[in-house]
Amino acid sequence: METEKKVLRARSADDHLHEVAMEMDADRFKRTVDVDAIAFVNMSAVEMIAQHTAGNVFPYRPALAMTGEVQALTGNLADNVKGVAFPAGRGIPVRFVYDFDAKGLAELAAKGLFESGFDTPSLFLNTTFELPVKCTVDVLEPEHEDDVPVIFCEIQNKMSIPADAHTSGYTLADYFDSAVPTPGIEAPVTKNYEAEIEDVVTDEITSEFSEVEAQISEEIHQEAEKLDELQVEPLYEARVTETEKVADDIFARVLASMNESEPESKAEEEEAAPSLNNESYETYDLAGRTAADAPEVDEDHGDMEDEIGS
């Protein structure tokens, strides 16, 4: 028949009690380490701290430190012992360091973790938490079978016990309230960093374009001054006048050449005209010569007739 496990009164171990227990009878003394147990802790102080975490990307991480006193321990502490309870005020002092996960930190940040007026919940104080611990249990077996053993319990690493939402079962970020600004201290205004960055970028681009525009305007002004110094417009007018003179000179020479060649063309035409009808020309010439050689004839026909009759 299995013996019923009991919850015994116990006291926290110290060096003196250990020495006394071990001197009584070494055969009756038994020590067990790394005993898993659940500690019932009445919290007396809580505060936010920056916990140093080796190997983390950010060496310091916000965490919650909870200090209190263990009122009882439950678990398989010894043969037929399922738990121990400590007298009020004589429990084991402990300190838990609760590490928030990324979701919990984000929730705390949204509630004002880094702002004035952020505080830990008051309901954590004088509240009993059930948290897992590792214990070293020393048992002094009774001399008689009907007697109860004497148990000494000590919690390992009791002033820096790690805890989180997974190991403890508590999501403590849910119990925090939003920050309440402290009177006389203005709460920082939440900035729209995206809009601020956009404004900065826009200002930089506008400034850059303004500088380029001013530089181009200055270069244009300098070039205009150089052109004024070179008197480009009078030079252009002189070039136009010179071109017009050359054109007029060429036109005059062409016209003179045309006038000189015109008489020669007419003479050539006249010389060429008779040759076009040589027979007519010769007939005309012969007729002319015959008329010249003929004797003059008086208009009076009577004189002619007298000459013929004689």
C-alpha positions, 0 to 999 in steps of 0.5 A, a space after each residue: 500500500 502506497 504511503 500517503 505523501 505529506 506536507 511538512 513544516 520545514 525551515 530554510 537551511 543554514 550552515 549551523 543546522 547542516 552541521 548539527 544534522 550531519 553530526 547527529 548521524 551521517 547514515 540518517 542524513 541524505 542530500 538531493 540536488 536539482 529538485 524541481 519544485 513550485 515556490 509559493 512566493 509573496 512579492 514585497 517589491 517589483 521594479 523594472 531593470 535593465 538586464 544584462 544578457 550575454 550573447 544578445 544583440 542588445 546587451 541590456 534588455 528591460 526585465 521585471 525584478 520581483 523580490 519576495 519570500 517563499 511561503 511554501 514549496 511543493 514537489 517530490 522533495 523527499 520520500 513520502 513528502 510532497 511539500 513543505 511550508 515555512 513559518 510566516 516571516 521565516 521563509 526563503 528570500 528570493 528574487 525573480 528576474 522576469 524576461 519579457 518576450 518580443 511581444 511583451 516588450 512591444 506591448 510595454 513600449 506601446 504602453 509607455 515603457 520609455 515615457 515619464 509616468 510608467 510604473 509597475 502594477 501595484 497588484 503585484 505587491 502582496 500577491 502570491 505567485 507560483 513559480 518554478 524553482 530548483 532546490 537542494 533538499 537535505 533530509 534527516 531520517 527519523 530514528 523511529 519509523 513513526 516519526 517524521 523526517 527533518 527537512 532542510 530546503 534551499 533554493 538554488 540561485 535564489 537571488 537571481 532566478 530566471 523566469 519568463 512567460 513560458 516557464 512561469 505561465 504568467 504573461 505579466 505584460 498584460 497587467 501593466 497600465 499605460 503610462 500616466 504623465 507625472 505632474 510637472 513633467 511633460 510627456 514626450 510627444 510621439 513623433 511621426 518619424 516617417 513624415 519627419 524623414 520624408 520632410 527632411 528628404 524633401 527639404 534636401 532635394 529642394 535645397 539641392 535643386 535650388 542650388 543647381 538652379 542658382 548655379 545655372 542662373 549664375 552661369 547664364 548670367 556670366 555667359 551673357 556678360 561675356 557675349 556683351 563684352 564681345 559685342 556679338 550683335 554689332 559683329 553680326 550686323 557687320 557680317 550681314 552688311 559685308 555679305 550683302 555687299 558681296 552679293 551686290 557686287 556679284 549681281 553687278 558683275 553678272 549684269 555687266 557680263 550679260 550687257 556685254 554679250 548682248 551686242 555680239 549676239 545681235 551681230 551674230 544674228 544679223 550675219 546669220 540671217 542672210 545666209 538663211 536665204 542665199 538665193 533670194 539675196 543673190 537675186 536681190 543683188 543682181 536686180 539692184 545692179 541691173 537697175 543701176 546700169 539701165 539708162 534713165 528713161 524720161 517720163 515723156 514717151 514722145 521723146 523715146 519714140 522720136 529716138 527710136 524713129 530716128 
